Amino acid sequence: MKIGKTAFALAAITVYIVCPAYRYYIIGSWIGYKIMNDKPRFRIVPKGSKAYVRLVKKSVV
């Protein structure tokens, strides 16, 4: 099993080095993943909601 995993890893590295199109595909996929899974840094809260009331009470105190 260990020999099979090593052979597969070696083949993947070889393809990554030899084939530039594959390299660009991997890098582009990683960048796309990062863009699509970007979490917002702030939350939009409707003005009349309970969450808004809680936020206003916290900021006043």
N, C-alpha and C positions, 0 to 999 in steps of 0.2 A: 504494500500500500504506500509506503514511504517513497519507494522508487517511482511509482506512478505519479505521485504529487510533484516530485522533483522534476520529472520529465515534462509534466504539464507546465510547470512554472518556467522551466527553461525554454520551452516552445513559445510561451506567451511573451517572454522577454525578447526572444529572437525576432518574433513578428513585430514587436513594438519598435525594435531598433531598425530592422530592415525595411519596413513598410511605412513611409511617412503618412499615407492616407489614414492608416489605422491609428497612428499617433494623434493626428488632428481630430479624428473621431472621438478618441478617448478624452482628450483635453476639452473638446467642445461639449461632450456629454457631461463632464464634471462641472463646467461653467454653467451649463443649462440647469443642472441639478441645484447648484447653489442659488441661482436666480429664482427658480421656481419655489424653493423651500425657504426663502427669506422671510423671517418673521417680522411683523410690524413692531416698531419700538414704542408706539403709543396706541391707545385704544379710543375709538370714537364712541362716546356715550350720548344717547339722546337726552335732551334737556329735561323732559318731564319724567324720566324713569327713576326707579328706586336707586339704581347705581349712581345716578347723578346727585341725588339727595345725599347719599352716603359720602360721595367725594367732596361735596360742598361743606358738609358738616365737619369732615376731617380737616379741610384747609382753613376753616374759621377758627377751630380750636387750637 
